[in-house]
Amino acid sequence: MGPRQRYLQVYMEAMTRNPAIAEALEMHSPMVRSSIINMLSEQDFEFLRTPDGRASIREMITVEVRRLVAQETGIEEGLEQILFTNFVMQ
């Protein structure tokens, strides 16, 4: 018997005061979503169940989204953080 299949549903918002970043996130959303899904699929279920695990992955996602925005737009500053607005695990 293989590892048990799990379900994760995450809703998140990007916190920024820069309209150019908001536009970039909208324009490049497929790439951003794909990167986030890849990051989440590599995480350990038990670790994500902990507050430290959620905080850690949220910070990792924030760093990755900043990297993608900078790569695609050249804008290095202005994405304050990624916030989870819903986080469901089963």
ROBA-30889 format. One record per residue: y, z, x of N, C-alpha, C in turn. Coordinates in nm, 3 decimals, decimal comma. Each point is the difference from the previous one (the first is absolute). Layout:
! residues N
(atom (Y; Z; X); (Y; Z; X); (Y; Z; X))
...
This chain:
! residues 90
(atom (-0,117; 0,000; 0,084); (0,117; 0,000; -0,084); (0,125; 0,000; 0,090))
(atom (0,094; -0,088; -0,027); (0,121; -0,013; 0,079); (0,105; 0,101; -0,039))
(atom (0,114; -0,007; 0,064); (0,108; 0,093; -0,035); (0,048; -0,021; -0,144))
(atom (0,041; 0,109; -0,060); (0,046; -0,005; -0,139); (0,131; -0,077; -0,008))
(atom (0,011; -0,085; -0,099); (0,122; -0,077; -0,020); (0,105; 0,089; -0,068))
(atom (0,122; -0,006; 0,049); (0,109; 0,082; -0,052); (0,109; -0,089; -0,058))
(atom (0,088; 0,061; -0,077); (0,111; -0,070; -0,063); (0,130; 0,068; 0,040))
(atom (0,097; -0,080; 0,040); (0,132; 0,051; 0,035); (0,105; -0,086; -0,068))
(atom (0,088; 0,064; -0,073); (0,113; -0,070; -0,062); (0,127; 0,066; 0,050))
(atom (0,086; -0,082; 0,063); (0,124; 0,052; 0,057); (0,117; -0,084; -0,049))
(atom (0,100; 0,068; -0,049); (0,128; -0,064; -0,031); (0,100; 0,057; 0,098))
(atom (0,082; -0,087; 0,056); (0,098; 0,047; 0,096); (0,130; -0,075; -0,015))
(atom (0,105; 0,061; 0,050); (0,134; -0,058; -0,001); (0,057; 0,012; 0,140))
(atom (0,081; -0,097; 0,035); (0,071; 0,004; 0,128); (0,138; 0,059; -0,024))
(atom (0,038; 0,096; 0,082); (0,132; 0,060; -0,012); (0,092; -0,065; 0,105))
(atom (0,102; -0,071; -0,050); (0,097; -0,065; 0,086); (0,132; -0,012; -0,074))
(atom (0,106; -0,002; 0,077); (0,133; -0,023; -0,057); (0,051; -0,138; 0,041))
(atom (-0,085; -0,076; 0,067); (0,038; -0,131; 0,051); (-0,058; -0,109; -0,091))
(atom (0,084; -0,074; -0,073); (-0,050; -0,105; -0,089); (-0,080; -0,108; 0,072))
(atom (0,030; -0,025; 0,127); (-0,074; -0,102; 0,075); (-0,145; 0,042; 0,020))
(atom (-0,024; 0,128; 0,018); (-0,138; 0,048; 0,015); (-0,073; -0,011; -0,133))
(atom (0,068; 0,036; -0,109); (-0,063; -0,012; -0,132); (-0,038; -0,146; -0,028))
(atom (0,087; -0,092; 0,035); (-0,030; -0,143; -0,018); (-0,116; -0,042; 0,088))
(atom (-0,001; 0,046; 0,124); (-0,109; -0,036; 0,092); (-0,133; 0,052; -0,049))
(atom (-0,001; 0,122; -0,053); (-0,124; 0,057; -0,052); (-0,051; -0,080; -0,120))
(atom (0,092; -0,044; -0,084); (-0,038; -0,083; -0,115); (-0,055; -0,134; 0,047))
(atom (0,070; -0,063; 0,094); (-0,039; -0,132; 0,047); (-0,134; 0,003; 0,073))
(atom (-0,024; 0,105; 0,077); (-0,120; 0,007; 0,083); (-0,104; 0,096; -0,058))
(atom (0,008; 0,027; -0,129); (-0,090; 0,098; -0,060); (-0,148; -0,032; 0,017))
(atom (-0,044; -0,126; -0,005); (-0,144; -0,024; 0,021); (-0,047; 0,046; 0,139))
(atom (0,080; -0,027; 0,101); (-0,036; 0,041; 0,136); (0,002; 0,153; 0,013))
(atom (0,101; 0,063; -0,058); (0,011; 0,145; 0,006); (-0,117; 0,065; -0,074))
(atom (-0,030; -0,050; -0,119); (-0,112; 0,055; -0,078); (-0,132; -0,014; 0,075))
(atom (-0,022; -0,116; 0,058); (-0,124; -0,024; 0,074); (-0,014; 0,099; 0,116))
(atom (0,107; 0,019; 0,073); (-0,003; 0,093; 0,112); (-0,029; 0,143; -0,046))
(atom (0,064; 0,041; -0,109); (-0,022; 0,135; -0,053); (-0,143; 0,016; -0,048))
(atom (-0,053; -0,098; -0,069); (-0,138; 0,007; -0,048); (-0,096; 0,013; 0,118))
(atom (0,024; -0,078; 0,105); (-0,086; 0,010; 0,118); (0,006; 0,140; 0,061))
(atom (0,120; 0,056; 0,008); (0,015; 0,135; 0,056); (-0,073; 0,104; -0,087))
(atom (0,017; -0,009; -0,130); (-0,063; 0,097; -0,090); (-0,152; -0,012; 0,001))
(atom (-0,050; -0,121; 0,011); (-0,146; -0,019; -0,003); (-0,068; 0,055; 0,125))
(atom (0,075; 0,023; 0,106); (-0,056; 0,055; 0,124); (0,000; 0,153; 0,002))
(atom (0,058; 0,063; -0,101); (0,015; 0,145; 0,000); (-0,124; 0,070; -0,054))
(atom (-0,019; 0,121; 0,048); (-0,110; 0,085; -0,045); (0,039; 0,067; -0,133))
(atom (-0,088; -0,009; -0,098); (0,026; 0,054; -0,133); (0,034; 0,149; 0,005))
(atom (-0,078; 0,077; 0,072); (0,023; 0,145; 0,005); (0,134; 0,034; 0,064))
(atom (0,040; -0,076; 0,101); (0,129; 0,021; 0,064); (0,114; -0,029; -0,096))
(atom (-0,010; -0,109; -0,077); (0,106; -0,036; -0,095); (0,014; 0,101; -0,113))
(atom (-0,104; 0,078; -0,024); (0,006; 0,101; -0,107); (0,088; 0,118; 0,038))
(atom (0,029; 0,014; 0,127); (0,079; 0,115; 0,046); (0,150; -0,035; 0,000))
(atom (0,085; 0,101; -0,015); (0,145; -0,026; 0,010); (0,037; -0,061; 0,135))
(atom (-0,061; 0,049; 0,109); (0,029; -0,055; 0,132); (-0,044; -0,146; 0,009))
(atom (-0,112; -0,032; -0,062); (-0,049; -0,138; 0,000); (0,095; -0,094; -0,072))
(atom (0,046; 0,043; -0,116); (0,095; -0,083; -0,076); (0,132; -0,015; 0,076))
(atom (0,047; 0,108; 0,059); (0,125; -0,008; 0,077); (-0,018; -0,092; 0,121))
(atom (-0,113; 0,009; 0,064); (-0,027; -0,083; 0,118); (-0,004; -0,148; -0,036))
(atom (-0,071; -0,035; -0,105); (-0,010; -0,141; -0,038); (0,134; -0,051; -0,052))
(atom (0,076; 0,083; -0,067); (0,133; -0,040; -0,046); (0,089; -0,034; 0,119))
(atom (-0,006; 0,082; 0,104); (0,080; -0,027; 0,120); (-0,049; -0,126; 0,071))
(atom (-0,131; -0,018; 0,007); (-0,055; -0,122; 0,063); (0,044; -0,125; -0,076))
(atom (0,000; 0,008; -0,132); (0,043; -0,113; -0,082); (0,149; -0,026; 0,022))
(atom (0,081; 0,105; 0,006); (0,143; -0,016; 0,024); (0,025; -0,072; 0,133))
(atom (-0,069; 0,042; 0,103); (0,015; -0,063; 0,133); (-0,041; -0,147; -0,007))
(atom (-0,111; -0,028; -0,067); (-0,048; -0,139; -0,009); (0,095; -0,087; -0,081))
(atom (0,053; 0,050; -0,109); (0,093; -0,079; -0,081); (0,130; -0,024; 0,077))
(atom (0,046; 0,100; 0,073); (0,118; -0,021; 0,086); (-0,027; -0,111; 0,102))
(atom (-0,119; 0,002; 0,059); (-0,037; -0,102; 0,099); (-0,001; -0,138; -0,063))
(atom (-0,058; -0,012; -0,119); (-0,007; -0,129; -0,068); (0,139; -0,051; -0,038))
(atom (0,085; 0,088; -0,049); (0,137; -0,039; -0,036); (0,074; -0,049; 0,124))
(atom (-0,013; 0,073; 0,109); (0,067; -0,040; 0,124); (-0,054; -0,133; 0,050))
(atom (-0,130; -0,018; -0,008); (-0,064; -0,124; 0,045); (0,049; -0,120; -0,080))
(atom (0,014; 0,016; -0,130); (0,035; -0,112; -0,086); (0,150; -0,023; -0,013))
(atom (0,081; 0,106; 0,020); (0,144; -0,013; -0,025); (0,087; 0,032; 0,120))
(atom (-0,055; 0,073; 0,096); (0,081; 0,046; 0,111); (0,076; 0,129; -0,030))
(atom (-0,010; 0,050; -0,123); (0,068; 0,125; -0,039); (-0,086; 0,118; 0,045))
(atom (0,052; 0,077; 0,094); (-0,077; 0,109; 0,061); (0,023; 0,135; -0,069))
(atom (0,113; 0,016; -0,064); (0,037; 0,130; -0,060); (0,024; -0,016; -0,149))
(atom (-0,019; 0,110; -0,073); (0,037; -0,002; -0,141); (-0,111; 0,032; -0,098))
(atom (-0,127; -0,017; 0,041); (-0,109; 0,041; -0,087); (-0,024; 0,148; 0,029))
(atom (0,042; 0,085; -0,094); (-0,005; 0,144; 0,025); (-0,143; 0,052; -0,004))
(atom (-0,071; -0,031; -0,107); (-0,140; 0,042; -0,008); (-0,068; -0,066; -0,118))
(atom (-0,131; 0,008; 0,003); (-0,082; -0,042; -0,113); (-0,039; 0,127; -0,073))
(atom (0,015; -0,001; -0,131); (-0,033; 0,115; -0,084); (-0,114; -0,034; -0,093))
(atom (-0,098; 0,088; -0,012); (-0,105; -0,018; -0,098); (0,053; 0,047; -0,135))
(atom (-0,009; -0,086; -0,101); (0,041; 0,038; -0,135); (-0,121; 0,029; -0,088))
(atom (-0,119; -0,038; 0,048); (-0,126; 0,032; -0,068); (-0,109; -0,016; 0,104))
(atom (-0,097; 0,092; 0,002); (-0,107; -0,002; 0,098); (-0,124; 0,056; -0,068))
(atom (-0,094; -0,089; -0,036); (-0,120; 0,040; -0,073); (-0,123; -0,038; 0,082))
(atom (-0,088; 0,097; 0,020); (-0,125; -0,024; 0,072); (-0,117; 0,045; -0,086))
(atom (-0,106; -0,079; 0,004); (-0,124; 0,038; -0,071); (-0,118; -0,027; 0,089))
